[in-house]
Amino acid sequence: MNRQVCKYSIICFQPFVETGEFANIGIVLYVPNSNQLLFKLLGAKECRRITEFFKPLKKELYTETIHIIRAELERIQELVKQPPKVSVNLYDELIRPREGIIRFSQNRVLFSIDLPKTVEDLFEHYVQHSFAHKEEHEEEMRKRVRTLLNEQNMIETFKDGMLGDENRYSVRLPFVNQQKQTAIKPIHFTHPDSNKLIEHGLSWLGKVQQLDRYGFIKPDKVMFVYRPPETKQGVLFEAFSDISKQIEEAGILMIPITQPEKITDTAKHLIR
């Protein structure tokens, strides 16, 4: 797979500078090595949610703004393909902070093996809020684990609770056995980019290691019930493989949500 380093920025619509409020309306992605610029914008007709949010905004302001920014992006899209006449980074110039209705988020970086899909995924996440269209992954997993524990008459054994000491360091977990000092934590790795995936894994790895450092729990007394990325190849799966290896090397038990029997067997082992 050909992994490409990409820069991207979220395109924001801010009609009333005085309030500081804005809405995400698009994504622009730039590939430095190949001088490619891709983007995706909300359609000019998709104005209802914008005008509802920014009352009393007239829809004509939004639709005209979309036409203008689309034309500008298409112009820059063609320019970046041509040999530079001057040493100006057009992408950096595009997203440079300036006064106006349209502004761009700070530059972010990711790897991509499929540029159009990456743009689509970023757009669905940051503009269409795909994560909000369905129940949060870990809440859904928590309910599934609770059902499994209930079926095995272990629901009273693991309860939502804190591990640690408020005055030193503490972490709330959905399934804790205070007597045996063991815990179960559902964790998902279905993030839209590798940075978020790795950061999420490292965050929970760090929490367990800090609890261990203070003597509140041992890593091998913690089970992460996880959901991997949807794809089994590419940069996201490579990131998942890397972070899951680090978690396992620390001693934490890693069981996929798709193996219910192994989850309940491991839960039984944790309370022996």
C-alpha positions in Angstrom: 0.0 0.0 0.0 1.3 3.5 -0.9 1.0 5.6 2.2 1.0 9.3 1.6 1.5 12.1 4.1 -1.4 14.5 3.9 -2.2 17.9 5.4 -5.8 18.8 6.0 -7.9 21.6 7.4 -11.5 22.0 8.4 -13.4 24.8 6.5 -15.5 26.8 8.8 -18.4 29.3 8.2 -18.4 32.2 10.7 -21.0 34.8 9.6 -21.0 36.7 12.8 -17.4 37.4 13.9 -18.7 39.1 17.0 -20.0 35.9 18.6 -17.1 33.6 17.6 -19.6 30.9 16.6 -18.9 28.8 13.5 -20.1 25.8 11.7 -17.9 23.2 9.9 -18.9 23.2 6.2 -16.0 21.3 4.5 -12.6 19.7 4.3 -9.5 20.6 2.3 -6.7 18.0 2.0 -3.3 18.6 0.5 -0.7 16.0 -0.5 2.8 17.8 -0.6 4.7 15.0 -2.4 2.3 14.9 -5.4 0.9 18.5 -5.2 -2.6 17.3 -5.0 -5.4 19.3 -3.4 -8.8 17.7 -2.7 -11.8 19.2 -1.0 -15.4 18.6 -0.2 -18.0 21.2 0.8 -21.6 21.2 1.9 -23.9 21.9 -1.0 -25.3 25.4 -1.6 -28.8 23.9 -1.1 -27.8 22.3 2.3 -28.5 25.6 4.0 -31.3 24.8 6.4 -29.2 23.6 9.4 -26.8 26.6 8.9 -29.6 29.2 8.8 -31.3 27.5 11.7 -28.1 27.7 13.8 -27.3 31.3 12.8 -30.7 32.9 13.0 -31.6 35.4 11.5 -29.0 34.6 8.8 -30.4 34.9 5.2 -29.8 31.8 3.2 -28.5 33.9 0.3 -25.4 34.8 2.3 -24.6 31.1 2.9 -25.3 30.0 -0.7 -23.2 32.8 -2.2 -20.4 32.0 0.2 -20.4 28.4 -0.8 -20.2 29.4 -4.5 -17.2 31.7 -3.8 -15.2 29.3 -1.7 -15.8 26.4 -4.2 -14.6 28.6 -7.0 -11.5 29.6 -5.0 -10.7 26.0 -4.1 -11.1 24.8 -7.7 -8.7 27.6 -8.8 -6.1 26.6 -6.3 -6.6 22.9 -7.1 -5.5 23.7 -10.7 -2.7 26.0 -9.6 -1.0 23.4 -7.3 -0.7 21.1 -10.3 1.5 23.6 -12.2 5.2 24.3 -11.8 5.5 27.1 -9.2 6.4 30.5 -10.6 7.1 31.8 -7.2 8.1 30.1 -3.9 4.6 30.3 -2.3 3.0 27.3 -0.6 -0.6 27.7 -1.8 -2.1 25.4 0.8 -0.4 27.3 3.7 -1.6 30.6 2.1 -5.1 29.2 1.7 -5.5 28.3 5.4 -3.7 31.3 6.7 -5.7 33.1 9.5 -7.5 36.1 8.1 -10.7 38.2 8.7 -13.8 37.0 6.9 -16.8 34.7 6.9 -14.7 31.7 5.9 -11.9 30.5 8.1 -9.8 27.4 8.3 -8.8 25.3 11.2 -5.1 24.8 12.1 -3.3 22.4 9.9 -3.5 18.7 10.8 -1.5 15.8 9.4 -2.4 12.1 8.7 -1.4 9.2 6.4 -3.7 8.1 3.6 -3.7 5.2 1.2 -7.0 6.3 -0.5 -7.2 10.0 -0.9 -10.9 10.4 -1.9 -12.0 8.0 0.9 -9.9 10.0 3.4 -11.6 13.2 2.3 -15.0 11.5 2.5 -14.3 10.1 6.0 -13.1 13.4 7.3 -16.1 15.2 5.9 -18.5 12.7 7.4 -16.8 13.0 10.8 -16.2 16.8 11.0 -19.1 18.1 8.9 -21.9 15.5 9.0 -21.0 14.4 12.5 -21.3 10.7 11.7 -20.2 9.8 15.2 -23.5 11.4 16.5 -25.7 9.5 14.1 -25.4 6.4 16.1 -24.9 5.4 19.7 -21.4 6.1 21.0 -19.2 3.0 20.3 -18.0 2.5 23.9 -21.5 3.0 25.3 -22.8 0.4 23.0 -20.0 -1.9 23.9 -20.6 -1.2 27.6 -24.2 -2.4 27.3 -23.0 -5.5 25.4 -20.5 -6.4 28.1 -23.1 -5.8 30.8 -25.5 -8.2 29.1 -22.8 -10.8 28.9 -21.9 -10.5 32.6 -25.6 -10.6 33.5 -26.1 -13.8 31.5 -23.3 -15.4 33.6 -24.6 -14.0 36.9 -21.6 -11.7 37.3 -23.3 -8.4 37.0 -23.1 -7.8 40.8 -19.5 -8.7 40.7 -18.4 -5.9 38.4 -19.9 -2.5 39.0 -19.2 1.1 37.9 -16.7 2.6 40.2 -13.4 4.4 40.9 -10.0 2.9 41.2 -7.3 4.8 43.0 -7.3 7.6 45.5 -8.9 11.0 44.8 -6.0 12.8 46.5 -3.4 11.0 44.4 -4.8 9.5 41.2 -8.1 7.9 40.3 -9.9 6.6 37.3 -13.6 5.8 36.8 -14.3 2.5 35.0 -17.6 0.9 34.0 -16.8 -2.6 35.5 -14.7 -2.8 38.6 -14.4 -5.5 41.3 -13.1 -3.6 44.3 -12.4 -6.7 46.3 -10.2 -8.4 43.7 -8.9 -5.1 42.3 -9.8 -6.0 38.8 -11.5 -4.1 36.0 -13.0 -4.4 32.5 -12.9 -1.4 30.1 -14.6 -1.4 26.7 -12.4 0.5 24.2 -13.0 1.2 20.5 -10.5 1.8 17.7 -12.9 2.9 15.0 -11.5 6.4 14.7 -11.4 8.3 11.4 -7.6 8.8 11.5 -4.6 7.1 13.0 -3.7 10.0 15.3 -7.0 9.8 17.2 -6.8 6.0 17.3 -3.3 6.0 18.8 -4.0 8.8 21.2 -7.1 7.0 22.5 -5.2 3.8 23.1 -2.2 5.6 24.7 -4.6 7.5 27.0 -6.1 4.3 28.5 -2.7 2.5 28.5 -1.3 5.5 30.5 -4.2 5.5 33.0 -3.7 1.8 33.8 0.1 2.3 34.1 -0.4 5.2 36.5 -2.8 3.1 38.6 -0.2 0.4 38.7 2.6 2.9 39.6 0.6 3.8 42.7 -0.2 0.2 43.5 -4.0 0.4 42.8 -4.2 -2.3 40.2 -1.9 -4.6 38.1 -2.1 -4.4 34.3 -2.8 -8.2 34.1 -5.9 -7.5 36.2 -7.4 -5.3 33.5 -9.3 -6.5 30.5 -9.8 -4.2 27.5 -12.8 -5.4 25.4 -12.1 -3.8 22.1 -13.5 -3.1 18.7 -10.9 -2.8 15.9 -11.0 -0.6 12.8 -13.5 -1.7 10.2 -10.7 -2.2 7.7 -8.2 -5.0 8.1 -5.5 -3.3 6.2 -4.0 0.1 5.6 -2.8 2.9 7.9 -5.7 2.6 10.4 -5.2 -1.1 11.0 -1.4 -0.6 11.2 -2.0 2.0 13.9 -4.3 -0.3 15.7 -1.8 -3.2 15.5 0.9 -1.0 16.9 -1.1 0.4 19.9 -2.7 -3.0 20.7 0.8 -4.5 20.8 1.9 -1.8 23.3 -1.1 -2.5 25.4 -0.5 -6.2 25.5 3.2 -5.8 26.2 2.2 -3.8 29.3 0.3 -6.9 30.5 -3.3 -5.7 29.9 -5.6 -8.4 28.5 -7.1 -7.6 25.1 -10.3 -9.4 24.0 -12.3 -8.4 20.9 -16.0 -7.7 21.4 -16.8 -10.3 18.8 -15.7 -13.1 21.2 -18.3 -13.2 24.0 -17.3 -16.6 25.4 -13.7 -15.4 25.8 -14.9 -12.2 27.4 -16.9 -14.1 30.1 -14.2 -16.7 30.6 -11.6 -13.9 31.2 -14.0 -12.1 33.5 -14.4 -15.3 35.6 -10.6 -15.6 35.7 -10.3 -12.0 37.0 -12.4 -12.7 40.0 -10.9 -16.0 41.1 
